[in-house]
Amino acid sequence: MKNDFSRMKIMQEVLILKKLVHVNIIRLLEVFENKDNFFIVMEYSSGDLLTRIKDHGRMSEAKAK
């Protein structure tokens, strides 16, 4: 990592993602670290909401939920 501040911000993100458990939020599975990088392994998603909206147009709030 470049500095301790960057490392701290990444670790905060990891801790938040570990706490999140919801069917509509991609889960954090594993975190690996070496001297230069963090490797964050997350659940696979076959698409995203933005692409769906672009392809199909606006959707109701109930459908988006």
N, C-alpha and C positions, 0 to 999 in steps of 0.2 A: 504494500500500500504506500501511497505517496506520503501520507502523514497520519498522525493519530486521529485527527478530526475526521478524515475520510473513513477510516476504519470504524470509528464510533458511529457514524451515520449508517454505515452498512449493517453493523451489529444491531442498531435500533430497528432497522427495517426487518431484519431476520427475526428478532424477538416479537415484533408485531405480527408478522406472517405466521409464526408458530402458534400464536394465540387464536388466530382466526379459524373458525370452523363453521362453514356455511356451504350449502350445496351449490351456490352460485359464485363462489370465490375459489379460484385455483389454489390448491394446497401446496405448501412447502413440504418437500419430502426429505431432502438432505442438504447439508451445507458442508463443503470442503474448503480448506484454505491452505495455501502454500505461502512462501515468502512474498510472492508478487500478486497473487490473485485470490479471489473468492469464487467458488463454483457453487451456484445455487441450482439445485435440482427441484423442478416443480412438476406438478401434474400436467398432463398433455391436454390441450384444447384443440379441437379440430377447426375452430373458427373464433371470431370475436364479434362483439355487438356492433361495432362501427361498420364492419363489412356487411353484416346482415342488414343494417339500416340503409346502406348505400345500394344494396341489391334489391331490397323489397320496399323501400320507402318508410315513411313514418309508421309507428305502431302505437297502439294504445298503452297507457301506463300499466294496465293489468297484464297485457301480453309481454311487455318489457320486463316486468317482475318475474 
